[in-house]
Amino acid sequence: MSELERLENNSEVQINLCSPTVAASETSQILDTLSTKEIVSAVPRERQELLKWNGWGYKDSKFTVTSKDGPLTNDSAILKFVGNRYPIGDTELPYFKQWVIDTFNLDLANKKSAQPMPSSYPAPVVCNEFSEKIKKLNILYSDSGEDRLIRAHGQTLYDIHTLREGTFPRIPDLIVWPRCHADVVQIVKLAHAHDVAVIPFGGGTSVSGSITCPKNEARPIVIVDTSQMNRMLWLDKENMVVCFESGIFGQDLERELKKLGLTVGHEPDSYEFSTLGGWVATRASGMKKNVYGNIEDLVVRVKMVTCKGVLERNCSAPRVSIGPDFNQIILGSEGTLGVVTEVVLKVRKLPAMKLYGSLIFPMFDNGVKCLREIAEYRLQPASIRLIDNDQFIFGQSLKPQANFFHSIIDGMKKAYVTKIKRFDVKRMCVATLVFEGEEEAVKRQEKQINIIAKKYGGLPAGATNGERGYLLTFVIAYIRVSKSFLFH
Ligand SMILES: Cc1cc2nc3c(=O)[nH]c(=O)nc-3n(C[C@H](O)[C@H](O)[C@H](O)COP(=O)(O)OP(=O)(O)OC[C@H]3O[C@@H](n4cnc5c(N)ncnc54)[C@H](O)[C@@H]3O)c2cc1C
């Protein structure tokens, strides 16, 4: 009987997808291991204590509009991003206000309030036997309407619009918080036995609709929230691989590794609030993929609980030539095949040098040609992003300073760019750069890129601009482009 047939026929089976030359238990004995480490997450189990229940990100970080004096009008309005977590915190943003008014033809006096958190919720579809057994197993659970609503959606504009102005046709019936792989095995086994639908939930930052409950699902729907499974299980410094439970948030994972002088280097724009399991299930891509790779390049092996058994490859070799790679089927499976519980990832030493940079081009076309040539020579730094003129103007508008051009370029004056170099502000564009690596390599790469940029009329525009552009990525997620709910 083949391994797959065994999986089909036996719900208890643990299949070993790569004949192990060294079994996992033996492996841990011979390697430089760090024993299991509990991690205090930046995001509490009751997410709504810290995060918005009806939008993106931290509750204390948002765009606000208030009146300088008298009634709120476009003239009297003061637009701010409040909170001090991001580089544009708590200062007036006059240019952004104008950009918003012009771009969306917005009358700030007509600002519409989002609906409050509902006071009643649809009755859950209950499976008493399932719930009773979950209680007996001592697994954390909740059937509160608030907990169910918060995990009924991802973070698409449609999701946010529905939260603020509408209702979801179906929300999950029960939330469970497994604490480890064994809990997930029990939950999935019970769900299978009682015909309960399971949706794995990591950070809830999905933009594919895959955690949204199907409208006509008649079975009870249970959300398996992985956030309490966030331990570092082991670290193998010799082979530079680490094993985490799948519910760890990106920011927790990198913070803990940094303490050890290590990094995975996977940084999707959502990494503050998305989880390792979510990255695997969505085949996520990170901003620094040029150096570190995307999640499929970082994953060594995955443990996944399916309704037919546990899928696991027991050897930790970074690559094997035996048979198909089942990681590739799990990656991007969006929770349809099972719940990922543990992931082994490649780690690297923290780079000796991190350098931000930016380049200005007279036109978008010049920027495209420059980036193409950089790619042809395989010279891409950890992150390189070309921003068109609309995005450039938008990025500049987020600057708090009175002078629109202030500090765009280290020491460079608007006059130099627009008069001497004759760049047209309405056509120019910018590339932001992040270099990571050994100092000499980083400097060499920067120099080579500047030489290529010059061929296409590009000018180095300084580190401050580059750093700001990179970090603003995290702020931009707080902007939702609808005039009805932009600023609440
Ligand atoms: C502002 C913003 C920026 C973003 N930037 C990026 C980006 O730069 N790169 C990128 O690739 N994506 C990006 N995304 C999309 C999203 O963040 C990613 O898809 C992320 O990987 C989802 O992780 P999550 O933990 O939030 O998963 P969730 O949203 O909770 O779930 C996503 C899917 O994975 C499944 N899933 C979650 N955990 C598990 C598990 N343990 N086992 C099995 N299935 C599981 C869910 O069932 C669902 O199908 C962005 C989204 C937003 C809103």
The ligand as an SDF file (V2000), in Angstrom:
LIG
                    3D

 53 58  0  0  0  0  0  0  0  0999 V2000
   -2.1980   45.2990    4.4290 C   0  0  0  0  0  0  0  0  0  0  0  0
   -1.8530   43.9280    3.9070 C   0  0  0  0  0  0  0  0  0  0  0  0
   -0.5830   43.6870    3.3970 C   0  0  0  0  0  0  0  0  0  0  0  0
   -0.2550   42.4230    2.8850 C   0  0  0  0  0  0  0  0  0  0  0  0
    0.9980   42.1960    2.3920 N   0  0  0  0  0  0  0  0  0  0  0  0
    1.3160   40.9870    1.8990 C   0  0  0  0  0  0  0  0  0  0  0  0
    2.6220   40.7440    1.3630 C   0  0  0  0  0  0  0  0  0  0  0  0
    3.4840   41.6200    1.3550 O   0  0  0  0  0  0  0  0  0  0  0  0
    2.8850   39.5040    0.8750 N   0  0  0  0  0  0  0  0  0  0  0  0
    1.9350   38.5110    0.8910 C   0  0  0  0  0  0  0  0  0  0  0  0
    2.2360   37.4070    0.4400 O   0  0  0  0  0  0  0  0  0  0  0  0
    0.7060   38.7220    1.3920 N   0  0  0  0  0  0  0  0  0  0  0  0
    0.3740   39.9180    1.8930 C   0  0  0  0  0  0  0  0  0  0  0  0
   -0.8690   40.1270    2.4180 N   0  0  0  0  0  0  0  0  0  0  0  0
   -1.8310   39.0330    2.4850 C   0  0  0  0  0  0  0  0  0  0  0  0
   -1.7760   38.2540    3.8440 C   0  0  0  0  0  0  0  0  0  0  0  0
   -1.2140   39.0320    4.8380 O   0  0  0  0  0  0  0  0  0  0  0  0
   -0.9550   36.9990    3.6630 C   0  0  0  0  0  0  0  0  0  0  0  0
   -1.6630   36.1430    2.8190 O   0  0  0  0  0  0  0  0  0  0  0  0
   -0.6020   36.2800    4.9670 C   0  0  0  0  0  0  0  0  0  0  0  0
    0.2860   35.2520    4.6620 O   0  0  0  0  0  0  0  0  0  0  0  0
   -1.8050   35.6850    5.6820 C   0  0  0  0  0  0  0  0  0  0  0  0
   -1.3650   35.2580    6.9550 O   0  0  0  0  0  0  0  0  0  0  0  0
   -2.3790   35.1820    8.2000 P   0  0  0  0  0  0  0  0  0  0  0  0
   -1.6720   34.5770    9.3360 O   0  0  0  0  0  0  0  0  0  0  0  0
   -3.0010   36.4880    8.4390 O   0  0  0  0  0  0  0  0  0  0  0  0
   -3.4380   34.1340    7.6430 O   0  0  0  0  0  0  0  0  0  0  0  0
   -5.0140   34.1960    7.7220 P   0  0  0  0  0  0  0  0  0  0  0  0
   -5.5160   35.4280    7.0870 O   0  0  0  0  0  0  0  0  0  0  0  0
   -5.4720   33.8970    9.0820 O   0  0  0  0  0  0  0  0  0  0  0  0
   -5.3630   32.9670    6.7860 O   0  0  0  0  0  0  0  0  0  0  0  0
   -5.0430   32.9950    5.4090 C   0  0  0  0  0  0  0  0  0  0  0  0
   -5.3040   31.6070    4.8260 C   0  0  0  0  0  0  0  0  0  0  0  0
   -4.4030   30.6850    5.4010 O   0  0  0  0  0  0  0  0  0  0  0  0
   -5.1020   29.6730    6.1140 C   0  0  0  0  0  0  0  0  0  0  0  0
   -4.3240   29.3950    7.3220 N   0  0  0  0  0  0  0  0  0  0  0  0
   -3.9210   30.2740    8.2770 C   0  0  0  0  0  0  0  0  0  0  0  0
   -3.2110   29.6330    9.2050 N   0  0  0  0  0  0  0  0  0  0  0  0
   -3.1590   28.3450    8.8280 C   0  0  0  0  0  0  0  0  0  0  0  0
   -2.5840   27.1720    9.3880 C   0  0  0  0  0  0  0  0  0  0  0  0
   -1.8840   27.1980   10.5360 N   0  0  0  0  0  0  0  0  0  0  0  0
   -2.7470   26.0060    8.7300 N   0  0  0  0  0  0  0  0  0  0  0  0
   -3.4330   25.9450    7.5740 C   0  0  0  0  0  0  0  0  0  0  0  0
   -4.0070   27.0070    7.0040 N   0  0  0  0  0  0  0  0  0  0  0  0
   -3.8660   28.1850    7.6240 C   0  0  0  0  0  0  0  0  0  0  0  0
   -6.4790   30.2300    6.3850 C   0  0  0  0  0  0  0  0  0  0  0  0
   -7.4420   29.2120    6.4980 O   0  0  0  0  0  0  0  0  0  0  0  0
   -6.6870   31.0640    5.1370 C   0  0  0  0  0  0  0  0  0  0  0  0
   -7.0810   30.2550    4.0780 O   0  0  0  0  0  0  0  0  0  0  0  0
   -1.2300   41.3780    2.9080 C   0  0  0  0  0  0  0  0  0  0  0  0
   -2.4970   41.6380    3.4410 C   0  0  0  0  0  0  0  0  0  0  0  0
   -2.8130   42.8960    3.9250 C   0  0  0  0  0  0  0  0  0  0  0  0
   -4.1940   43.1470    4.4790 C   0  0  0  0  0  0  0  0  0  0  0  0
  1  2  1  0
  2  3  1  0
  2 52  2  0
  3  4  2  0
  4  5  1  0
  4 50  1  0
  5  6  2  0
  6  7  1  0
  6 13  1  0
  7  8  2  0
  7  9  1  0
  9 10  1  0
 10 11  2  0
 10 12  1  0
 12 13  2  0
 13 14  1  0
 14 15  1  0
 14 50  1  0
 15 16  1  0
 16 17  1  0
 16 18  1  0
 18 19  1  0
 18 20  1  0
 20 21  1  0
 20 22  1  0
 22 23  1  0
 23 24  1  0
 24 25  2  0
 24 26  1  0
 24 27  1  0
 27 28  1  0
 28 29  2  0
 28 30  1  0
 28 31  1  0
 31 32  1  0
 32 33  1  0
 33 34  1  0
 33 48  1  0
 34 35  1  0
 35 36  1  0
 35 46  1  0
 36 37  1  0
 36 45  1  0
 37 38  2  0
 38 39  1  0
 39 40  1  0
 39 45  2  0
 40 41  1  0
 40 42  2  0
 42 43  1  0
 43 44  2  0
 44 45  1  0
 46 47  1  0
 46 48  1  0
 48 49  1  0
 50 51  2  0
 51 52  1  0
 52 53  1  0
M  END
$$$$
